[in-house]
Amino acid sequence: MSEERAGQHSSAGQKPAAGQGGAAGGEWELPWAAPFVKDGTPAERAELAAAFGAAIRRTGSLMQLMGMAAADRIGINATDLNCLNILSFSGRMTAGELARATGLTTASITGVVDRLEEAGFVTRERDPHDRRRVVVQLVLERAIRDAASVFLPMIQDWQKVAAHYSDDELRLIVDFYGRMEEVFRKHLARLRGGPEPTEP
């Protein structure tokens, strides 16, 4: 798809609605399932709304590609890397918790943990309070050496970007990402066929 901004002048000299340029002329950028903005929305707001949606889509695609490229570099698959990333936030989770956090089945998580354990990224141990439960423990040294190091250059670039914003602006960005996380969780549950999270 073209990287041109939605709303660029068409060949007929008319400005198409945001995200709805003519496909033959090359201006059509975003195939929305439904109109992104309501009728009557001011043109400037419509352009901003379409640019907002486009930015999320492009960033999401790049994050997926980055995850796959990083997984290749580390020597594991993208699903296992995503599970390792989720595990890294707490350092230890039960297999059931990891399954719920990822939306994967228990059988799939067993395979993920098997592979990560064989690669030396995690260990298994029995929950001392409930011997029926398996706790997956991150091997921090291995994760830092062979996984975190792959992402370090990108994280350093993130920090450079963040340095351009004030504290209040960063609080706004963090709040935005928190809200988007809830949106993604809601629709992950929808696509996995589980119950959607209740509104706070």
DRENZA-39605 format. One record per residue (C-alpha): residue in one letter; x, y, z. Coordinates in nm, 4 decimals. Layout:
<pts>
+------+----------+----------+----------+
: type :        u :        v :        w :
+------+----------+----------+----------+
:    a :        X :        Y :        Z :
...
+------+----------+----------+----------+
</pts>
This chain:
<pts>
+------+----------+----------+----------+
: type :        u :        v :        w :
+------+----------+----------+----------+
:    m :   0.0000 :   0.0000 :   0.0000 :
:    s :   0.1098 :   0.3553 :  -0.0667 :
:    e :   0.2774 :   0.5543 :   0.2100 :
:    e :   0.1141 :   0.8754 :   0.0826 :
:    r :  -0.1033 :   1.0558 :   0.3326 :
:    a :  -0.4753 :   0.9910 :   0.3229 :
:    g :  -0.6535 :   1.2885 :   0.1778 :
:    q :  -0.3951 :   1.3729 :  -0.0901 :
:    h :  -0.5465 :   1.5436 :  -0.3952 :
:    s :  -0.6825 :   1.3021 :  -0.6532 :
:    s :  -0.6073 :   1.3252 :  -1.0239 :
:    a :  -0.9409 :   1.5033 :  -1.0708 :
:    g :  -0.8269 :   1.7756 :  -0.8314 :
:    q :  -1.0733 :   1.6710 :  -0.5598 :
:    k :  -0.9690 :   1.5767 :  -0.2098 :
:    p :  -1.0939 :   1.2229 :  -0.1256 :
:    a :  -1.2299 :   1.1377 :   0.2160 :
:    a :  -0.9636 :   1.0241 :   0.4580 :
:    g :  -0.8579 :   0.6692 :   0.3772 :
:    q :  -1.0906 :   0.6494 :   0.0746 :
:    g :  -0.8874 :   0.7637 :  -0.2276 :
:    g :  -0.9400 :   0.6068 :  -0.5671 :
:    a :  -0.7625 :   0.2728 :  -0.6024 :
:    a :  -0.6847 :   0.3229 :  -0.9710 :
:    g :  -0.5142 :   0.6564 :  -0.9023 :
:    g :  -0.2970 :   0.5143 :  -0.6255 :
:    e :  -0.4321 :   0.7411 :  -0.3511 :
:    w :  -0.6346 :   0.4717 :  -0.1754 :
:    e :  -0.4362 :   0.3839 :   0.1344 :
:    l :  -0.6497 :   0.2171 :   0.4004 :
:    p :  -0.9112 :  -0.0538 :   0.3319 :
:    w :  -1.1354 :   0.0000 :   0.6340 :
:    a :  -1.4012 :  -0.2595 :   0.7121 :
:    a :  -1.6304 :   0.0319 :   0.7963 :
:    p :  -1.5962 :   0.4111 :   0.7680 :
:    f :  -1.3273 :   0.5243 :   1.0107 :
:    v :  -1.5100 :   0.8482 :   1.0883 :
:    k :  -1.8768 :   0.9415 :   1.1025 :
:    d :  -2.0515 :   1.1597 :   0.8485 :
:    g :  -2.0210 :   1.5230 :   0.9373 :
:    t :  -1.6777 :   1.4924 :   1.0918 :
:    p :  -1.4681 :   1.8025 :   1.0126 :
:    a :  -1.2166 :   1.7366 :   0.7353 :
:    e :  -0.9111 :   1.8052 :   0.9506 :
:    r :  -1.0367 :   1.5670 :   1.2227 :
:    a :  -1.1116 :   1.3034 :   0.9585 :
:    e :  -0.7562 :   1.3273 :   0.8265 :
:    l :  -0.6123 :   1.3015 :   1.1759 :
:    a :  -0.8353 :   1.0025 :   1.2567 :
:    a :  -0.7262 :   0.8225 :   0.9403 :
:    a :  -0.3597 :   0.9023 :   1.0088 :
:    f :  -0.4045 :   0.7711 :   1.3643 :
:    g :  -0.5413 :   0.4404 :   1.2353 :
:    a :  -0.2710 :   0.4149 :   0.9703 :
:    a :   0.0033 :   0.4754 :   1.2280 :
:    i :  -0.1290 :   0.1983 :   1.4519 :
:    r :  -0.1479 :  -0.0451 :   1.1606 :
:    r :   0.2014 :   0.0348 :   1.0362 :
:    t :   0.3517 :   0.0179 :   1.3853 :
:    g :   0.1742 :  -0.3120 :   1.4515 :
:    s :   0.3092 :  -0.4611 :   1.1292 :
:    l :   0.6626 :  -0.3430 :   1.2045 :
:    m :   0.6449 :  -0.4825 :   1.5591 :
:    q :   0.5447 :  -0.8217 :   1.4208 :
:    l :   0.8265 :  -0.8123 :   1.1665 :
:    m :   1.0711 :  -0.7042 :   1.4375 :
:    g :   0.9574 :  -0.9928 :   1.6564 :
:    m :   1.0090 :  -1.2446 :   1.3765 :
:    a :   1.3508 :  -1.1044 :   1.2856 :
:    a :   1.4585 :  -1.1019 :   1.6515 :
:    a :   1.3342 :  -1.4579 :   1.7007 :
:    d :   1.5395 :  -1.5696 :   1.4007 :
:    r :   1.8470 :  -1.3975 :   1.5412 :
:    i :   1.7973 :  -1.5533 :   1.8870 :
:    g :   1.7267 :  -1.8976 :   1.7418 :
:    i :   1.3698 :  -1.9525 :   1.8615 :
:    n :   1.0334 :  -1.9034 :   1.6945 :
:    a :   0.8210 :  -1.5870 :   1.7205 :
:    t :   0.5541 :  -1.7442 :   1.9441 :
:    d :   0.8171 :  -1.8658 :   2.1916 :
:    l :   0.9807 :  -1.5224 :   2.1939 :
:    n :   0.6479 :  -1.3548 :   2.2653 :
:    c :   0.5881 :  -1.5925 :   2.5567 :
:    l :   0.9402 :  -1.5220 :   2.6837 :
:    n :   0.8691 :  -1.1486 :   2.6660 :
:    i :   0.5457 :  -1.1856 :   2.8637 :
:    l :   0.7221 :  -1.4023 :   3.1221 :
:    s :   0.9972 :  -1.1417 :   3.1599 :
:    f :   0.7573 :  -0.8884 :   3.3169 :
:    s :   0.7187 :  -1.1008 :   3.6307 :
:    g :   1.0053 :  -1.3495 :   3.6022 :
:    r :   0.7848 :  -1.6441 :   3.6959 :
:    m :   0.4355 :  -1.7603 :   3.6036 :
:    t :   0.2445 :  -2.0831 :   3.6225 :
:    a :   0.1868 :  -2.2603 :   3.2929 :
:    g :  -0.1839 :  -2.1784 :   3.3278 :
:    e :  -0.1154 :  -1.8088 :   3.3798 :
:    l :   0.1077 :  -1.8023 :   3.0748 :
:    a :  -0.1615 :  -1.9772 :   2.8712 :
:    r :  -0.4221 :  -1.7201 :   2.9784 :
:    a :  -0.1885 :  -1.4260 :   2.9143 :
:    t :  -0.1123 :  -1.5425 :   2.5602 :
:    g :  -0.4459 :  -1.6953 :   2.4670 :
:    l :  -0.2711 :  -2.0208 :   2.3769 :
:    t :  -0.4053 :  -2.3590 :   2.4764 :
:    t :  -0.2508 :  -2.5520 :   2.7633 :
:    a :  -0.1127 :  -2.8057 :   2.5148 :
:    s :   0.0484 :  -2.5286 :   2.3093 :
:    i :   0.2025 :  -2.3702 :   2.6197 :
:    t :   0.3474 :  -2.7055 :   2.7183 :
:    g :   0.5258 :  -2.7168 :   2.3822 :
:    v :   0.6460 :  -2.3558 :   2.4216 :
:    v :   0.7855 :  -2.4242 :   2.7698 :
:    d :   0.9484 :  -2.7471 :   2.6490 :
:    r :   1.1336 :  -2.5574 :   2.3761 :
:    l :   1.2313 :  -2.2631 :   2.5970 :
:    e :   1.3559 :  -2.4994 :   2.8665 :
:    e :   1.5597 :  -2.6975 :   2.6135 :
:    a :   1.7093 :  -2.3689 :   2.4880 :
:    g :   1.8014 :  -2.2708 :   2.8443 :
:    f :   1.5712 :  -1.9676 :   2.8755 :
:    v :   1.3412 :  -2.1088 :   3.1466 :
:    t :   1.3235 :  -2.3756 :   3.4117 :
:    r :   1.0267 :  -2.5646 :   3.5509 :
:    e :   0.9550 :  -2.6217 :   3.9159 :
:    r :   0.6611 :  -2.7368 :   4.1230 :
:    d :   0.4627 :  -2.4749 :   4.3125 :
:    p :   0.5547 :  -2.5354 :   4.6807 :
:    h :   0.1982 :  -2.4433 :   4.7807 :
:    d :   0.0281 :  -2.6624 :   4.5213 :
:    r :   0.2338 :  -2.9498 :   4.3826 :
:    r :  -0.0113 :  -2.9933 :   4.0963 :
:    r :   0.0916 :  -2.6603 :   3.9463 :
:    v :   0.4039 :  -2.6084 :   3.7367 :
:    v :   0.5846 :  -2.2755 :   3.7758 :
:    v :   0.7871 :  -2.1487 :   3.4799 :
:    q :   1.0925 :  -1.9495 :   3.5948 :
:    l :   1.2880 :  -1.7160 :   3.3664 :
:    v :   1.6627 :  -1.7817 :   3.3507 :
:    l :   1.7574 :  -1.4157 :   3.3757 :
:    e :   2.1234 :  -1.4440 :   3.2795 :
:    r :   2.0440 :  -1.6334 :   2.9579 :
:    a :   1.7563 :  -1.3993 :   2.8688 :
:    i :   1.9742 :  -1.0886 :   2.9137 :
:    r :   2.2672 :  -1.2352 :   2.7240 :
:    d :   2.0877 :  -1.3863 :   2.4252 :
:    a :   1.7478 :  -1.2126 :   2.4011 :
:    a :   1.7622 :  -0.8674 :   2.5611 :
:    s :   2.0894 :  -0.7888 :   2.3855 :
:    v :   1.9165 :  -0.8262 :   2.0476 :
:    f :   1.6671 :  -0.5554 :   2.1417 :
:    l :   1.9140 :  -0.3218 :   2.3141 :
:    p :   1.9925 :  -0.1032 :   2.0090 :
:    m :   1.6213 :  -0.0498 :   1.9454 :
:    i :   1.5570 :   0.0312 :   2.3123 :
:    q :   1.8354 :   0.2877 :   2.3016 :
:    d :   1.6674 :   0.4484 :   2.0006 :
:    w :   1.3352 :   0.4497 :   2.1898 :
:    q :   1.5080 :   0.6363 :   2.4706 :
:    k :   1.6384 :   0.8957 :   2.2249 :
:    v :   1.2854 :   0.9484 :   2.0938 :
:    a :   1.1451 :   0.9774 :   2.4477 :
:    a :   1.4036 :   1.2435 :   2.5311 :
:    h :   1.2296 :   1.4822 :   2.2913 :
:    y :   0.9124 :   1.4839 :   2.5033 :
:    s :   0.8315 :   1.6575 :   2.8310 :
:    d :   0.7262 :   1.4621 :   3.1413 :
:    d :   0.3610 :   1.5573 :   3.0823 :
:    e :   0.3814 :   1.4469 :   2.7198 :
:    l :   0.5335 :   1.1138 :   2.8202 :
:    r :   0.2565 :   1.0646 :   3.0782 :
:    l :   0.0050 :   1.1171 :   2.7979 :
:    i :   0.1846 :   0.8667 :   2.5739 :
:    v :   0.2044 :   0.6091 :   2.8556 :
:    d :  -0.1682 :   0.6595 :   2.9240 :
:    f :  -0.2395 :   0.6106 :   2.5534 :
:    y :  -0.0456 :   0.2839 :   2.5430 :
:    g :  -0.2282 :   0.1654 :   2.8542 :
:    r :  -0.5614 :   0.2295 :   2.6842 :
:    m :  -0.4455 :   0.0586 :   2.3660 :
:    e :  -0.3315 :  -0.2427 :   2.5679 :
:    e :  -0.6868 :  -0.2809 :   2.6970 :
:    v :  -0.8211 :  -0.2587 :   2.3402 :
:    f :  -0.5802 :  -0.5292 :   2.2235 :
:    r :  -0.6672 :  -0.7526 :   2.5204 :
:    k :  -1.0371 :  -0.7130 :   2.4475 :
:    h :  -1.0031 :  -0.8135 :   2.0841 :
:    l :  -0.7520 :  -1.0880 :   2.1510 :
:    a :  -1.0152 :  -1.2441 :   2.3771 :
:    r :  -1.2771 :  -1.1928 :   2.1054 :
:    l :  -1.0658 :  -1.3616 :   1.8381 :
:    r :  -0.9630 :  -1.6457 :   2.0701 :
:    g :  -1.3294 :  -1.7109 :   2.1460 :
:    g :  -1.3036 :  -1.6403 :   2.5192 :
:    p :  -1.5025 :  -1.3958 :   2.7319 :
:    e :  -1.4268 :  -1.0308 :   2.6686 :
:    p :  -1.2865 :  -0.8342 :   2.9655 :
:    t :  -1.5441 :  -0.6301 :   3.1521 :
:    e :  -1.5206 :  -0.2536 :   3.1415 :
:    p :  -1.3406 :  -0.1025 :   3.4451 :
+------+----------+----------+----------+
</pts>
